[in-house]
């Protein structure tokens, strides 16, 4: 007879990630995967070359208007990305034109 209660899948996954040697890289990949969902299709369609530079998420945009828009909202976007993946992965967002 089993005495321990089964874990919720989310808790089991978090426990696994805590022991995973490449946890940070995996979480950065999760941030990249949810970018469009968090920022929306319109902003996502204007960004390219999305990658990490240390703990900062960098991207390129096609014009200065979008650069300004994303730059002005970067802390809110970073906060929503971090909430989505359940960890503080994005400290800031670098936007280049």
TIROVEX-414861 format. One record per residue (C-alpha): residue number from 1; residue in three letters; x, y, z. Coordinates in Angstrom, 1 decimal. Each point is the difference from the previous one (the first is absolute). Layout:
! TIROVEX-414861
<NUM,"ALA",<X,Y,Z>>
...
END
This chain:
! TIROVEX-414861
<1,"UNK",<0.0,0.0,0.0>>
<2,"UNK",<1.3,3.5,-0.9>>
<3,"UNK",<0.1,2.4,2.8>>
<4,"UNK",<1.2,3.2,-1.7>>
<5,"UNK",<-2.4,2.2,-1.9>>
<6,"UNK",<0.6,0.5,-3.7>>
<7,"UNK",<1.5,3.4,-1.0>>
<8,"UNK",<-1.7,2.5,-2.3>>
<9,"UNK",<1.7,-0.1,-3.4>>
<10,"UNK",<1.1,3.7,0.4>>
<11,"UNK",<1.6,-0.7,3.4>>
<12,"UNK",<1.7,-3.1,-1.4>>
<13,"UNK",<1.4,2.0,-3.0>>
<14,"UNK",<1.3,2.7,2.3>>
<15,"UNK",<1.7,-2.6,2.2>>
<16,"UNK",<1.6,-1.5,-3.1>>
<17,"UNK",<1.2,3.4,-1.3>>
<18,"UNK",<1.5,0.9,3.4>>
<19,"UNK",<2.3,-3.0,-0.5>>
<20,"UNK",<0.6,0.5,-3.7>>
<21,"UNK",<3.6,1.2,-0.7>>
<22,"UNK",<-1.0,2.2,-2.9>>
<23,"UNK",<-3.0,1.5,1.7>>
<24,"UNK",<0.7,3.6,-0.9>>
<25,"UNK",<0.4,-0.8,-3.7>>
<26,"UNK",<-3.2,-1.9,0.0>>
<27,"UNK",<-1.8,2.9,1.7>>
<28,"UNK",<1.4,2.4,-2.6>>
<29,"UNK",<-1.3,-2.3,-2.7>>
<30,"UNK",<-3.4,0.1,1.7>>
<31,"UNK",<0.1,3.8,-0.1>>
<32,"UNK",<0.7,0.0,-3.7>>
<33,"UNK",<-2.8,-2.5,-0.6>>
<34,"UNK",<-2.6,2.2,1.7>>
<35,"UNK",<1.2,3.3,-1.5>>
<36,"UNK",<-2.9,0.3,-2.5>>
<37,"UNK",<-2.6,-1.1,2.5>>
<38,"UNK",<1.1,2.7,2.5>>
<39,"UNK",<0.6,2.9,-2.3>>
<40,"UNK",<-2.6,-0.8,-2.6>>
<41,"UNK",<0.1,-0.8,-3.7>>
<42,"UNK",<0.5,3.6,-1.1>>
<43,"UNK",<3.1,0.8,2.0>>
<44,"UNK",<1.4,-3.6,-0.5>>
<45,"UNK",<-0.3,0.5,-3.8>>
<46,"UNK",<2.2,3.1,0.3>>
<47,"UNK",<2.8,-1.6,2.0>>
<48,"UNK",<2.7,-2.3,-1.2>>
<49,"UNK",<3.3,-1.5,1.2>>
<50,"UNK",<-1.4,-0.5,3.5>>
<51,"UNK",<2.8,-1.3,2.3>>
<52,"UNK",<1.5,0.3,3.4>>
<53,"UNK",<3.1,2.0,0.9>>
<54,"UNK",<0.6,-1.1,3.6>>
<55,"UNK",<-3.3,0.7,1.8>>
<56,"UNK",<-1.2,2.5,-2.5>>
<57,"UNK",<-2.3,-0.9,-2.9>>
<58,"UNK",<1.1,1.7,-3.2>>
<59,"UNK",<-1.9,0.5,-3.2>>
<60,"UNK",<0.1,2.0,-3.3>>
<61,"UNK",<-2.9,1.9,-1.4>>
<62,"UNK",<-0.6,1.3,-3.5>>
<63,"UNK",<-0.6,3.6,0.8>>
<64,"UNK",<0.5,2.7,2.7>>
<65,"UNK",<-3.7,0.3,0.9>>
<66,"UNK",<-0.1,-3.7,1.1>>
<67,"UNK",<3.4,0.4,1.7>>
<68,"UNK",<-1.4,2.9,2.1>>
<69,"UNK",<-3.3,-1.9,0.8>>
<70,"UNK",<1.7,-3.2,1.2>>
<71,"UNK",<2.7,2.0,1.9>>
<72,"UNK",<-2.6,2.0,1.8>>
<73,"UNK",<-1.8,-3.1,1.1>>
<74,"UNK",<3.0,-2.3,0.6>>
<75,"UNK",<-0.3,-0.3,3.7>>
<76,"UNK",<-3.7,-1.0,-0.2>>
<77,"UNK",<0.8,-2.5,-2.8>>
<78,"UNK",<2.9,-1.5,2.0>>
<79,"UNK",<-2.3,-0.3,3.1>>
<80,"UNK",<-2.7,-1.9,-2.0>>
<81,"UNK",<2.6,-2.2,-1.6>>
<82,"UNK",<1.5,-0.9,3.4>>
<83,"UNK",<-3.5,-0.7,1.4>>
<84,"UNK",<-0.8,-2.2,-3.0>>
<85,"UNK",<3.1,-2.2,0.6>>
<86,"UNK",<-0.2,0.2,3.8>>
<87,"UNK",<3.5,1.3,0.5>>
<88,"UNK",<2.0,3.3,-0.2>>
<89,"UNK",<1.8,-0.7,-3.3>>
<90,"UNK",<-0.3,3.4,-1.8>>
<91,"UNK",<1.6,2.9,1.9>>
<92,"UNK",<-0.4,2.5,-2.9>>
<93,"UNK",<-0.8,0.1,-3.7>>
<94,"UNK",<2.4,1.5,-2.5>>
<95,"UNK",<-1.7,1.2,-3.2>>
<96,"UNK",<2.1,0.8,-3.0>>
<97,"UNK",<-1.1,1.5,-3.4>>
END
